[in-house]
Amino acid sequence: MAEDGSVDEAAFAPAPTQAAAPEQAEATPVPAEEIAPNPFVDTAEDSFSTFAVDVDTASYTQARNYLMNSGQLPPPSLIRPEEFINFFDQDYPLPQDNAFNILMDAAPTPFSDTTVMRVGIQGFDVPDEERTDSTLIFVVDVSGSMDNPNRLGAVQLALTTLVQNLRPTDRVGLVVYGSTGRVITEPRNADDPLLIEVIYNLQSEGSTNAEEGLRLAYEMATANFDPSRINRIILCSDGVANVGATGPEAILESVRLQAREGITLTTVGFGMGSFNDFLMEQLANDGDGQYFYVDSQAEAERVFVEDLTGSLLTIARDAKVQVEFNPAVVEAYRLVGYENRDIADEDFRNDEVDAGEIGAGHSVTALYEVVLSEQAQGDAIAATTFLRWEDPETGEVTEIQRSLTVNEFAASFEEAAPRFRMTVAVAAFADLLSGRAWAQTADPELLLTITDEVYGSTQDSDVAELRSMIERYIQLR
């Protein structure tokens, strides 16, 4: 950025003319960090399950890229079941008298002698015209590995799509990093045509100094910070291969501190397979944002138009869920996924503990596999779900709860709601890919049948795509 506020013209290069076909995943990716899956817990020994909410979806779309674009099975360490589950719409009703609804239902598991319980959280929606104005700082990886139409070219198309869907009163700044970080433009109104020009004229260069790029972005966000606006950084990269001199822990600590000051971070991966997937996820987690992965132009539109614009307004900070199981009804339980979102039971009401954030209109879903006792009948309470969160505007902490009785369970899996059955199939598919608990009992042919039935009820194109992914898995296994 020049001293007179003009744009750094040296960063320009010819704009891409069109999006290319989706890029294949790397053949030999660096594995993500291994995390042991949640075991069954004896309810008599521990009746509480506590975790931070998570609405990331990157694990699902990366797996889709491997299966559908590359014709490979994804690395098991890449699979996070909660991100498979939360990729799909649940059709939960919007809350009427509170910021959130808690929804609970249960049915017999179709491939074992257990029961599945679904816990759903639905937040209130805010019309776009009522959303708070935002200041967004794009941080774009322009290192040599991004020199591909499906990497830097896809980023340019995605950011252009987002800018064109913002309001004129939103503001956008741009930082890039290759061997060094560089400010391209300070925040401008979203309808400034120069923004589209600078985005389309980025060029790749050098190695990857993500540390310097993020530092410059946070400096810009701090200098332009306005507590009456949404203040967010959006990192677009094919992986954080070189984080600079101080290492990932120093960056994560800086991100955590900035999030507490009201500057959040969302990360979006492009064409990176599973390379540094874990760090990209942790950056978003510690930055109180979301982690997405873009494997196609359709996914770019979903992320940058539907998900990002919808999640710009955070309606809950440090949102935590605690499920209390009744030992007289539930003998044991297993939380499907959320391993790196675990919170100590005693910290559920400790409001100093960092948890998850929920954007306007967003939902969160968790599944439990439970073993019922012989006393599981009638109006006995099987479990109670507690949701606790902080209002971002007032700082007020609220807690609500909802219980599920045995007589609310569906009599059979076939009688459960279509979206419930879909969610169980999605979770089982994640287990098949990762070798988790249901991998030994879930028949992929049965999952095809379930998705066919759900698609017949919902006509959801995402469910049809899931069916195609299961078919590809059957071919590749």
Salt bridges, closest charged atoms under 4 A:
ASP8 OD2 - ARG182 NE 2.65
GLU23 OE2 - ARG151 NH2 2.87
GLU26 OE2 - ARG151 NH2 2.78
ASP54 OD1 - ARG341 NH2 3.40
GLU83 OE2 - ARG80 NE 2.58
ASP91 OD2 - ARG419 NE 3.06
ASP105 OD2 - ARG118 NH2 2.62
ASP128 OD1 - ARG131 NE 3.38
ASP133 OD1 - ARG167 NH2 2.65
ASP133 OD2 - ARG229 NH1 3.97
ASP170 OD2 - ARG131 NH2 2.91
ASP192 OD2 - ARG188 NH1 3.31
GLU205 OE2 - ARG182 NH1 3.47
GLU212 OE2 - ARG215 NH2 3.68
GLU219 OE2 - ARG215 NH1 2.96
ASP238 OD2 - ARG151 NH1 2.70
GLU253 OE1 - ARG256 NH2 3.02
ASP277 OD2 - ARG80 NH1 2.61
GLU281 OE2 - ARG80 NE 3.54
ASP286 OD2 - ARG256 NH1 2.60
ASP288 OD2 - ARG317 NH1 3.50
ASP295 OD1 - ARG64 NH2 2.68
GLU299 OE1 - ARG64 NH2 2.93
GLU299 OE1 - ARG302 NE 3.20
GLU339 OE2 - ARG436 NH1 2.69
ASP351 OD1 - ARG388 NE 2.89
GLU369 OE1 - ARG334 NE 3.02
GLU399 OE2 - ARG349 NH2 2.66
GLU399 OE1 - ARG388 NH1 2.81
GLU408 OE2 - ARG402 NH2 3.43
ASP431 OD2 - ARG334 NH2 3.90
ASP452 OD1 - ARG467 NE 2.45
GLU453 OE1 - ARG421 NH1 3.59
ASP460 OD2 - ARG419 NH1 2.77
ASP462 OD1 - ARG302 NH2 2.78
GLU465 OE1 - ARG64 NH1 2.83
GLU471 OE2 - ARG467 NH1 2.40
